[in-house]
Amino acid sequence: MASIGATSGPSASEEASKADVELRVPADRAYASVLRTTTAGLAARLDFPIDDIEDLRIAVGEACAMVLGEAVAGTDLVCRFYQQPGELTVSVTGTVDGAIEPDEDSFAWQVLTTLATSARADSSDSTFTVSLSMASSVGGP
């Protein structure tokens, strides 16, 4: 599995554990708004400030754009959300034809790594995953 990253995304234990929320939508740009809205709702539930929520929405939109650009038509995107007090990790996975080498110089990657606390991309022969984590800018409970 190829991997690039600014820092870590979900840890191996998170990848192996059940996500707090998992959402499967068609690999179509029209459904990216569903993932952005879900992200905003979960971040609000974790008491993220409005600016952090908007940054997360944008970052998830960029992660979706990266995965959708490589996804096989007619497949699904799987978005997994891992919640911890003051932190939300989001993983977007799509089915692809062969391993993907994400462009770390792309606008989407630059936006994603600027907004998120950490981000990473992983690829195998059949999947491409972009993961990001964000810690709230406000101290936890």
N, C-alpha and C positions, 0 to 999 in steps of 0.2 A: 504494500500500500504506500503510495507516494504521499508526502505530507509537506506542506509549507505552512508557515505561520509567523505572525508577529509575536505571539506568545501562545499559551495553551487555549484550547476550547474545552469541551467536556473531557474530563479525565477518563482514563480507562474504566474506572469503577462506574462513572456516570454512563458511559457508552454501554456497559454491561447491565446496568440497573434500569429499572422501568422509569420512563420519563414521567414527570408529574402530569404533563398534558402532551398528547400526541395528536396531531391533526394531519390528515391525508387529503390533499386536494389535487385536481387535475393539473398537470404541468402546462399551465396556460397563464399568461401574464394577467389575465382578468382576475385570477384568484390570489394574486400577491397581496391585494388589499385585505383579504380575509386574514392572511398571516400577519400583516402589519397591525390590524385591528386587535387580533388576539394578543399579540405582543403588548400593545398598549394597555389592554385590560388586565393582563397578568402583572405588568409592571405597576399599575395603579394599585392593584391588590397588595403588592409588596411595599406600598407607600413611597414609591419613587416620586421625586419632584417632577413637575410638568416638563421642564427642560430635558431631564434624563429620559422621560417617556418619549418625547419627540425624537431625541437622538437615537433611541432604540428602534423606533418605527422606521427611521431613515436607514439605519444600519441593516435591519432585517430586509427592507426593500432592496438594498444593494446586494445582500446575500442571495436573495431570490433571483435577482437579475443575473448574477453570475451562474447560478445553477440552471436557470431556465435557458440561458444561452447555449448550454451544452446538452440539455435533456432530450431524450428521444421522444418524438411526438407520440401522443396517445398514452403516455405513462403518467405516473403520479409524482408529486412532491410530497415528501414526508417531513413534517416539521415537528421537532421534539423540544419541549420546554422543561428545563430543570430549575426549580426554585429553591433558593436558600434565603434566609433573612438578609435583606439588603443586596441581593445578587440574583440576576436572571441569566441563564445560559440558554441559547437558542441554537439548534442544529437543523439545517435545511439540507435534505438529501434528494437527489434525483437519479434516475436510471440513465446511463450514458453508454455509448458504443466505444469502449476502450478507455484506457487511463487518460486523465486530463492533466495538463500542466497549467495551472492557473497563472494568469498574467499579473504578477505582483506590481507591475507598473500601470495597470489599468486604473481608470477613474474610480470604478466601483470598489476595487480593493483599497485604494487610497482613502476613500470616504469611510469604508467599513473599519479600517484599522485606526483611523483618526477618531471616530465616534465611540467605538467599543473599547472596553478595558483590555480585552484580548480577543484575538481572532485567529482562525486557522482554516486551512483547506486540506482535505484528504481525498484521494482518488484511488479506486481500484479499477479493474477491467470493466465493471458494470455499474459502479456508483460514483457519484461525485458529491461530497459533503462540504458545506461551508458552515463553520460553527463560530459563534461569538458569545462572549460573556460581558456583562456590564455590572459593575458595582455602583450602587446608588451614591450620589455625591453628598447625600445626607447620612449622618451616622446611623447605624442600625439601632434596633430597640434596646 
